[in-house]
Amino acid sequence: MLKTPHTVVICTRSRSQSLTNLISSIENCTQPDSLEVLIVLNGHTQNELAETQKQFEDSQINVRIIVSKPGLASARNVALQELTEGLVTFLDDDVLLPKNYFEEIGKTFQSNPDLNGLSPRIQGLYSDQQMFRGRVGATKQPKYGQVTRNGDNFWVPDIFSKTLTNVEWLPGCSMTYKVSAIGKKKFSEELMLGPTGGYSLGEDVDFSLQFTNLVAINTISINHLQASSVRDNNHVMSQARGCWNVFLARRHPAKVSLIYSGIFNVGAMIYFGIRSLVSRGEFTQLFVQRFIQLIWFIKEVFHPKLMKSKNE
């Protein structure tokens, strides 16, 4: 049994059933000798706190519950303060794990001592590999696991993933880091967007870009059920993506170009507008989404809400 201390961080809010299912899947895993599950309730009520504490008081695994203010990035930053050594895995509350999840993660870090972080395959992701072909500004094959000059990022699909694939970012639904590599790094709370200001978009990408030596591994695959949330609101997500493009370019100018991102947004809007006219409205929704994204991109360029300066 692998003896490296391993902390699992689950940030959750008002998803009792999803959380229960995830904890059950962790209990069914082959576990490290030193495993702690840290549940971070963000934006909770006192009743929710009491109910969650009671729900897992007899769990087969070591479960500890702490609280934070609303927002995924805030919750993750609170969790970072609790870490001292070993490995930390951040999981969304709507994922299910395979039995060998912790085994394979531990083995991968042991076999690759310079590794700083990893993520597994995600079942069903990009199952139709043709969906990106012909897209404006896209190459014939997206740069999986990389961040492009216009700020796009696609995770590594099952069928393209080698045993280890070098990547630049890890998806927040399941990402594991060496605690020693994290240091003083934090998740960007500026990115808490949406109608309540509590939904984080892209904080996992921004966090990842502060590291080197990250990989996707093909020995395990998780099931990300994607419970309904603000991400299902296309209007809100288009606003968030527009702001996110500018934020990413300002935070990581060597990686993402503000000019290139702007040109891409304009080009995508024009492209889907023309497609909508030619196809008699079939692409209207995509055109509207791109139009909203461009408007919020421009707003963020001239009146930044996410970042007051490049050095912040």
N, C-alpha and C positions, 0 to 999 in steps of 0.2 A: 504494500500500500504506500502511495506517495505521501510524504510527510510535510511538504511545503504548506504553510498556512494559506488558506484560501477563503476569501470573503466574497460572498455573493450579495450585491446591492440591488434591491428591487424598489424602485420609486413608484408609488402608486397613489391613486386617488379615486375613491368611489367605484372600485371594480372588485368587489369582494369575491365573486365567483371566479373571475380570471385569476386572481391571486391564489385562491384555493387550489385551482387546477395546476398552477405553476409549482406551488409548494409540494403538491403530491408528486409531480414529475421529478422534482429534486430528491424527494425521499426515495424514489424508485431507482435513482442513479447509484452507481458504485462511487462512494464518496471518499474524499481524502480523510486522513486521520484527524486533521484540524480544519473543519469546515464551519463557518458561521454565516448565517443568512441574516443580512441587515435589511429590514423593511423600513423604508422612509415614507411616512405618510405626509403628503404635502397638500395644504389647503383642506385639512381634515376638520371635523367637528369633534367635540369631546365624546360624543356617542360613538363615532367611528373609531376613535382611538381605543375606547374601552372594548368595543366589539371585536376589534382586530387582536387585541391582547388576549382576550378570552378564546378567540378562534384558534390560536396557535400555541396556547399554554401547554398542551399535551403533545406537541409535535415530536416526531422521532428525531428531528435534527435540532441543532442549536439555532433558535430564532430570536433575534433581538429587534425591538421596534423603537424607532426614534421619529422625531417630527421635524418638519421644516415649513417655511412659508410656501405659498403656492408657486408652482413652476418646476419643471423637470430639471433645468439647469441648477436652480437653487438647491433642490433636493440632493442632486449628485454632489454638489460642492459641500453640503453638510456631511454627506457620507465620507468624502475624502478626508475630512478632519478626524475620522474615526480609525483610519488605516495606519498601521505601523510597519508591516512586513508582509512578505509573501506575494500572493497574487490577488487581484481584485477583478471580479467579473460583474459587469453591469448588464442586467437583463430587463427588458420590458416585461410588464406584468401579464402580457398576453402571448407569451411563448411557451412551448413545451419542449423538453429536452430528451435526447436519447439516453439510454442507460449508461453508455460509455463516455458521456460528455466530459466529466472531470478527469477521467483517466487519460483521454486523448490530449486534453489541454495540458495536463501535467507532463506527459511524455514529450510533447512538442517543445515545451520550455526546457526540459532537461536535456534534450538532444540538440538544442540550439541556444547555447548560453548567451549569445549576443542579442537574442530576440527581446523586443520590448513590449510587443502586443500582438494579439491575433483575434480573428473572428472565424466562425465556421460557415459552412454553406447555409443557405436559407431555402427551405423547400418551396418549390414552385416559382421562385423569383426568376423573371425573364424567361419563362418557359417557351414563349414564342420569340425566338431569336431574330425574327424578321421585323419585329415591331419598330426597331430603330433605323432600319435601312431606308434610305431616301429622305431622312430627316434633314431639314435645313441646317447646315453647318456641321453635320455629323459625318464622320468617316464611315466606311463600310462596316467597320466593327468598332463599337465604342471602346474607349480605353477603360476597361473594367478594373476597378480598384484604384483608379487614378482620378485626379481632379483636372479637368481640361482648362484651357485658357479663358473660356467664357464662364467657368464655374460649374459646369455640369459634373455630376459624379454618379457612376453606376457601379453597383456591387458586383462581385465575381459570381457568375451563374454556375450552377452545378456542372454543366457539361464542359465548361471551359477551365474549370479549376484543376490545377495540378495538385499533387500532395501538399506542396507549399507554393503559394503564389505571392510574390512581393507586391505590396499595395501601399498606398499613401494614406488611406483612411479606413476606419472600422465603423460598421453600422451599429448604432446605439442599442438595437434590440438584443444584441449579444456581442459584447466586446470585453476582452480580458487584457489587463496590463500588469506588468511588474510594478509593484508599489514603489520600489526603489527608483524606477524610471520616471515616476510622476513628479516627485519633488514638490515644487510650489505651483505646478500647473493647475489651472482651474477651467471649469466650463463657463462659457460666455453667457452671463445672465442677460445681456443686452438682447439676446435672440429670443426672449420669451415674448411671443407675439400672440396673435389671435384675439378674439372678442373679449377675453378676460385677461389678456396679458400673461397667461400662464402656459401657453403651448410653445415648446421649444422646437425650432426648425433649424437643422444644420449645426447644432452645437457639438454633435459627435464628430462631424467633419472638421470643424475648427479645432477641436481638442486634439484630434488625431494628427493634424498637420504640424503639431508642435513636437512630434516624435519622429525618430528614424527606426528602421528595422521592424516593420510591421508586416504581417503575412495573413493571407487567407488559407485555411486548412481544409482539406478535402476528406478528412477521415471521420468527421461528424457532420450531421445536418440537423438543424433545429426546425421546428414548425412555428412560424410566426403567424398567429391567427388574425392579427390586426383588428382588434376590437374597435368599434365605431368611436370617433373622436372628432375634434375640430378639423383634422386633416381631410375629413370627408366633405368639408365645405369648400368647393372649388374657388369661390369668391375670396374667402379669407386666405386660402393657401396661395392664390395668385398674388395677393398683396404681400404676403410673407416672402415669397420667392423673389419678388422684385427688390425688396429691401435686403434680403440675404445676399443677392448677387453683388450689391455695392459693398456690404459689410465684408464679404469674403475678399474682395479685391483690395480693400483698404487694409485688412489685417494681414493678407498674404500677397502683396503686390508682385513678388517674384514668381508666384504660381498662377495667379488669376489677374487678367488685364481688365480694368474698368472700361477702357475703350472697346476692346473686343467683346466684352459682355454686352455693352450697349448696342453695338452693331448687330450682335446675334439676336437680341431681344426685338429690335426693329425688324430684322429680316424674318424672324419667326412669325411676327404679327402679320406682316405683308403676305408671307407664304400662306398662312392659314386663311387670311382674308380672301385671297385669290381662289384657294381650294374651295372655300365656302360658296363663292359665286359660281364657280364651274360645276360644283356638285350639288347646286341648289340647296344650300344650307346644311349639308352633311357635316361640315367642319365649323359651323357657327360657334358652337360651345368652345372649341379650342381657340378660335379667333378671339372671342370675348375674354378668355382666360389670359391669352397673351397680351391683349390690349391692357387689361388691368395690371398685369405684371409690369408692363412697360411704364405705365403711369406711376406706379409706386417706385419703380427703379429711378425715374427722373426725380420724384419727390425726395428720395433718400440722397441722391447726388447733391441737390441744392439745399435741402433742409434736413441734414442727418439727424435721425432720432436714435439710431443704434450705436453711433460712435461720434464723439465730439472731436476727436483728433486721431490721426494715424497712429500716434504713439500710446493711445489709451488702452 
